[in-house]
Amino acid sequence: MSDSVLQLLPGQTPPLAVITPTDQRGVLYIITALCLATSIVSLLIRGYVRVEFSQSYGKDDISIGAAFILLIIQSCLIFVAARKGVGEALSDIPSHDLLSLQKTYYAANLLYIATLWATKISTLFLILRLAVQRIHTRTTSVVLGVTGILGLVSFLLAALDCNLNAPWIFIGVQCSAEGAHWRAIATFDIITELLPFATLCFIINSVQIPAKKKLAIVAGFAFRLLLLLPLAFRLHYVLASLHSQDITLRQDRIVINTQVELVTAMVAATVPCLRPFMAATYTTWGGRVDTVSGSEYKSGSNSGKKHITTGSKSVLSSLRMGRSKKGVDELTSRDDISLEPMSQSWSAKGMDGHNTERHPSTIRKQSGDDSGAMNQADDQQSLGSHDSQRMIIRRDVEWNVRFENRPEANGTGIAR
């Protein structure tokens, strides 16, 4: 839009794009930038979970990393294509930009296929981690191979258009096979979304875990099925644009649904990792609260060695009292701190298959001398698993912290 139409104040520069009925490039800039930013955030969350919780990197992380690199390149190509005229009326595009516009948009469509299928491969590698039986591994491997083959076929269908000498030309070309190509690609896309989900359900159904946990796992992976909605809209607009008189302007909705589908695929790869992230960042009164979940207890009958690992540090660690050089509790001066467990339970499953539960008595801590007895009591509770090789699943503790003001004794300022 010229400066005579858009009134600018002194010192102002024209905007990157002005949204009008014949120019939708501004919408493409906004949607593409938002989708790219959302993908970056989801990838950072996934990386945080891997680093913070010491989870090993696998092929699923490599695949999603490759998909992210492809998404960055694809988004940059969309920006360039929009700058050249995608989303703008054909009559307003300079003729010398038409060839570069079509080549750039052609490359962006190819990277769309590559990025989408890279996220599918990442999801399958993640499902492969859940395989506990040989039949699960074989089934997932077969689905992985089928997905790879269909992805290669989809890439070739998008690359080899009607004009093999110049497959990037789409302006002023009538080709009935182009619609068939995109229908086939959409069909392969749907198949490769439903197959991994069915495989996951097959694996989870065979695993002996509570139904609530099964539902949580399935719901995490089912989030990916949401991308079928922008896929359907994209196919509709692609077929409609083939008969449009202004094909460059009609690409705006195609680009929007393309970017939404890609960002949904990227976020869906992070959703199964969100639970530890949300647990680690849950705050009350503006502060971070760590949970006690993820503890393990292992005891070897031969070596007699014990190994304890904790998925996250306990919030109670901040309440532990140390001893200063003078033998005075560091956290107490005139106040006496009482730590009374309101409810504390142990759940374990021994080698004989029987569940055991323990409810220890109330523990009151008033001085540093009692800390050894308290730790010894905890050790005795841990050893109560009868040398079981199975890990203790969970320990829930609720503490009531009470401050009692007491008069000073002996002029030392220390509560007795």
N, C-alpha and C positions, 0 to 999 in steps of 0.2 A: 504494500500500500504506500503510496507516495506521501511526502511530507505535506503536500497541499491539502490532502484529505484528513490526515491525522495531524492535529495541531500540537506542536511541541513547544515547550517553554525553552527559553535560553539555557543552554548547558545540558539539555536532555538529548538522549540519543534514541533513535527508533527502536522499538522492541524487536526481539528475535522473530516473533510472529504475531500477527493479529488474527484472532479467530473470527471468521466471517462465514456466511453460507457457502462461499466458493473457496474457502481456505481453512482447512481443519488441521493444519500442521502444528499449531499451538497445542491442540489436544494431544497429538502424538508425542510431542516433546514432554508434556507433563506426565502422561501415562507411562511412557518408557522410562523416564527418570524415577518415578515412584516405584515401579516394578523392580528396577535395578537396585534401588536403595533397600527395598524389602528383602531382596535376595541376599544382599550383603549382610544385613542384620541376621538373617536366618543362618547363614554360613558362619558368622562369628559366634552365634549361640552354639552351634554344633561343635566348633573348635573349642569353645570354653568347656563344654561338657567333656570332651576328650582329654583336655589337659588337666582340668581341675579334679576330675574323678579318676584320673590315671587309667583311662580306658585305652586299650591298644588300638592303633590305627589299622584299618583293613582295606580290602579292595573297594568296599562301599564308600569309604572316605576318599580314596583316589578317584573313583568314578564321579562323585559329586564335585570334587575339586576341578576335574576336567570339564564337567558341565558348566561350572561357574565361569571358567575361563572362556568357554565358547559363548556363554550368555553375554559376557562383557563385549566381546567382539561383535556379536549379533546386534546388541543394543547400539553400539557405535555406528554400525552400518545403517540402522534404522534412522539415527540422527542425520547421517549424511544423505540418505535417500529422501528424508523429509525436507532437508535443506534444498535438495535438487528439485523437488516438486511433488513427491508422493503425499497425497492428501490435499492437493491443490487442483483447481480446475485446469484441464489440459490446455485450454486457450491462453492461460496466463503463464505457462511454462516456456521459457526460451527454447527454441529448437536445438540449440547447441548443447543443452543439458539433457536432452531426452535419452541419448545413448548411455551416458554415464549413470543416469537415474535408473534405467532398466538393469544395467549390470550390477549396480549396488543392491538393488532390491532383490535381484535373483540370488546373489550371494547371501543376503539376509535370510531368505527362505530356506536355503540349504542348511545354514547354521541353525535355523529353527528346528529342522528335523534332527540334526546331530545333537543339539542340546537336549531336546526332549527325550531321545532314546538313551542318552547318557544317564539321565535321571532314572529311567526305568531300570537300567543295568545296576545302578547303585542300590535301588530298592531291592532287587533280587539278591544282590550280594549280602544285604542286611538280613533278608529272610533266610539266606543260607546259614547265617550264624545261629539261627534258632533251630536248625535241623538237629535232632537228637538220635535219629535212627537212620539206617542206611537207605531205606526207601524214601525218607524225606530228602536226603542229599541227592539221590538220583532224580527224584521228581523235580526238585528245584533246578538241578543242572539241565534237565531237558527243557524246562520252561525258559531258562536262561539262553540256551541255544536257539530256541524258536524265536525269542525276542530279538536276538542279535540278527538272525536271518531276515526277519520281517523289517527290522530297522534298515538293513542294507538295501532291501528291495524298495522301501519307501524313499530312501535317499536317491536311488537311481530313477525312480518315477518322477521325483521332483526335479532332478537334474536333466533328464532326457525328455525334453518337451517335443512338441510337434516338429519344430525346426531344429534338426540336430546340428546344423552349421552355426546357428545363433539361437540357442535355447532360451536366452534371457529376454528376447523380444516378446513383449506382450501388448504393445500399443499398436493398434491397427491390424491385428492378426486374429482371425477367426479359426479356432481349432476345437473341434468337438471332443477330441481325446483328452484335452486338458482337464475338463470336468471329471472324466472317468478316472484320471490319475489321482485327483484330490479325493475322490470318493474312496478309492482303494486305500490311499494313505490314511484316511480317517477310520476306515474299517480295521486296518492293521493296528491303528492306535487304540481303538476300543478293545480289540482282542488282547493286546499286550498290557492292558490295564486290568482286565478281568482275570486273566490267567494267574498273575502273581497273587492277586487277592484270594482266589480260590485255593492256590497252593498254601498260602498262609493259614487259611481256615482249616485245611487238611492237617497241617502240622500242629496247630494249636489244639485241635480236637483230640490228637493223640497224646498230648502232654498232660500229665496228672498234676494240674494246678487248680486252684479255686476258680469257679465260674466267673467271679468278679474280675479276677486278673486276666482271664481269657478275653472278657469283654473289653477291658482296657487296652489290651494289645491289638485286638481287631479294630477297635475304634481309631487307634493311632494310625494304622495303615489304611483304614477306610477313608481317611481325609483325602487321599490322593484321587479317589473317585470323583471328587468335586471338579477336577479339570475336564471331565467329560462335558460339562455344561458349556464352557467357552469353546471347546472343540466343536460342538454342534453348531453354535452360532457362527464360528469361523467358516465352517463348511458351507453354511447357508449364504453367507456374504460372498464367499469365493464364487459360488455358482451364480449368484445374482450379478456379480461384476462382469462375468463373461459376456453378458448381453447389454451392458451399460454403454451409453454413448460417451460418457466421461469416465473412463476407466481409472485414471489416476486419482480423481477425487473420491471414487468409491473404494479405494484401498484403505481409507482411514479406519473403518470399522474392522476390516480384516487385521490390520496392524494392532488395534486395541485388543482384540480377542486373542491374537497370537501372543502378545506380551503377558496378558492375564493368565493364559494357559501355562506359559513358561514359569512365571513366578509361583503359580500354584504347585507346579511340579517341584520347584526348588524348596519351597516351604514344607511340602509334604515329606521331603527327605529329612527334615529336622524335627517334625512333630513327634516321632517315636523317642526322641532324645529330650523332650521338654520336661519330663517329670523330675529328673535330678536337678535340672536348671531351676525350675520353679521352687523346688524344695530348698535349694541353696540361696535363693534370692528372696524368699518369703520374709517380710519385715513386719515388726510390730513397734510402734512408737518411733519409726524412722530408723531403726537399727536392724542389722542382719541377725537372723536366728538360724543356728545350725541344728540339725536334727540328729538323732541317735540311730537312724536307720542305717542299714548296710553293715552291721557288725557280724563278724564271723568268729567262731571258736573252733579250732582244730586241735586234736590231741593224737599223737602217735603212740600206739601201744608198745612199739619196740624201742624207739629212741627216748620216749618219755618227754619229748620236747613239745612245747605248746606254742601255737602261733595265733596271734590275735590281730585282726585287721579291722579298721573302722572306716566306713564309707564317708563319714563326715564327722567333724569334731563335735563333741557334746557341748550344748550351751552351758552345762553345769561346770565346765572346766574353768569358767570365769569366776566361779564361786569357791574354788579350792583355795585354802589358806596356806600360805607358806610360813616359814620360820625365818625371822630376822637373826642377825648376829647376836642380839641380846636375848633371844629366845622368846620374843613377843610376837604374837600373830600380827601379820602385816595388815590384815583387813579389819582389825578390831582395835579400838582405842577405849572408848567408854561403852560401846555397844556390844552386847552378846548376841552372836548370830546363831540361830537354831535352824538346822536343816532337817526338816521332818518329811520323810516320804509319805505322801498321802496314799499313793497306790503304786505298788511295784510288783511286777509279775514276770516270771520266766516261763517261756514255752519251749519245750524241747521234745524231740522224738528219739527215743533210744533205739538200740539195735533190735530190740524185741518188737518194735512197732507200736509201743504204747506211748501215748502222750502224757507228759508229766507237767505239772504246774506248781510253782512255788510262790508263796506270798510271805516274804520275810517280815520280821517284826520292825517296828519303828526304830529308826536310828537317830540319835540326837548327838550333834557334834558341838562341843563347847570349847574344847582346847585342842592344841596340836597333838597332845599325847594320845588322844583317841583316834587319830587318823590312821595309825598302824592297825589298830583293831578293826576299824571300818574296812580298810583295804583287805585285811585277812579274811573278814567275813565275806567280802565279795569273791575272794579267791576260792573259799570253800563252796560258795554257791556255784561257781564255774565248774569246780571239780565234781559237782554232784551229778554230772551227766554219765557217771559209771563208765568212764573211758570210752564213751561212744565216739565213733568215727564220723558221725553226722554233726553238722554245725548247728549251733543254736540260732534259731531264725530271728528272733526279735526280743527286744527288752524295752518295756515302756516304763518310764519313771516320771512321776509328778512330784514336785517339791514345793513345800510351803516355807517361805523365808520369813522369819519373824525377828524383829529387832526389839530388844528389851533394854531400856535405860536402867542402869544400876548405879548406886553410889560408888564413888572411888574408895579404894582401900589402900592403906599404908602410904597414901600420898603419891603413889606411882602413876595414877591416872589410868590404871589397867583394871578392867572389870574382873572380879573374882567369882 
